[in-house]
Amino acid sequence: MPLGLFSVRNFAVGNIATAFLCAALSVGGFIIVLQVSGFTATIAALALLPMSILNFVLSSWFGSLAGRFDALCGTGKGRFRTPGAPSKRR
């Protein structure tokens, strides 16, 4: 991936927003498991470990699916498009 891509404002802001969202969900899930279950911090982290491993393992597969099909449920084919969005139809 060319690093110049991060100079595009929408791409950079989207990546920053995604990082903060993932961090908030991870920390929130950890705190919920820690507080609700009464686990120690180590056991709570180990309880969330399978989800992290699945994210790591399946991310490349879902990325290839998004490349093969349309990333947002077929937006390029006219379904679920926002009004005024340019069409990819030929």
C-alpha positions in Angstrom: 0.0 0.0 0.0 1.5 3.3 -1.0 2.0 5.6 2.0 0.8 8.6 -0.1 -2.7 7.2 0.3 -2.7 8.5 3.9 -2.4 12.1 2.5 -5.9 11.7 1.2 -8.0 13.3 4.0 -11.0 10.9 3.8 -8.7 7.8 3.9 -6.7 9.1 6.9 -9.7 10.2 8.9 -11.5 6.9 8.1 -8.5 4.9 9.4 -8.2 7.0 12.5 -12.0 6.7 13.2 -11.8 2.9 12.7 -8.8 2.6 15.1 -10.6 4.6 17.8 -13.8 2.6 17.3 -12.0 -0.7 17.5 -10.1 0.4 20.6 -13.3 1.6 22.3 -15.1 -1.7 21.6 -12.2 -3.7 22.8 -11.7 -1.7 26.0 -15.5 -1.7 26.6 -15.8 -5.4 26.1 -12.8 -6.0 28.5 -14.3 -3.8 31.2 -17.7 -5.4 30.9 -16.2 -8.9 31.2 -14.1 -7.7 34.1 -16.9 -6.0 36.0 -19.9 -8.3 35.3 -18.1 -11.6 35.7 -15.9 -10.7 38.5 -12.8 -12.2 36.8 -9.3 -11.0 37.4 -7.8 -8.9 34.7 -5.7 -11.8 33.4 -8.7 -14.2 33.2 -10.8 -11.5 31.5 -8.2 -10.9 28.9 -7.9 -14.6 28.3 -11.7 -14.8 27.9 -11.5 -12.3 25.1 -8.5 -13.9 23.4 -10.6 -16.2 21.0 -12.3 -13.2 19.5 -9.0 -11.5 18.8 -7.6 -14.7 17.2 -10.7 -15.0 15.0 -10.4 -11.4 13.9 -6.8 -11.9 13.0 -7.4 -15.2 11.1 -10.5 -14.2 9.3 -9.6 -10.6 8.3 -7.7 -11.5 5.2 -10.5 -13.8 4.0 -13.2 -11.1 4.5 -10.9 -8.6 2.8 -10.7 -10.9 -0.3 -14.5 -11.3 -0.2 -14.9 -7.5 -0.1 -12.6 -7.2 -3.1 -14.4 -9.9 -5.1 -17.9 -8.7 -4.3 -18.8 -5.1 -3.6 -17.5 -3.9 -0.2 -20.9 -2.4 0.8 -23.5 -4.9 -0.2 -23.4 -4.3 -3.9 -23.4 -0.5 -4.0 -21.7 -0.5 -7.4 -24.6 -2.5 -8.9 -27.3 0.1 -7.9 -28.6 -1.5 -4.7 -28.4 0.5 -1.5 -26.9 3.5 -3.2 -27.1 7.0 -1.8 -29.0 9.5 -4.0 -26.6 11.5 -6.2 -23.8 8.9 -6.0 -22.1 8.3 -9.4 -23.1 5.0 -11.0 -20.6 2.4 -12.0 -22.9 0.9 -14.6 -21.6 0.8 -18.2 
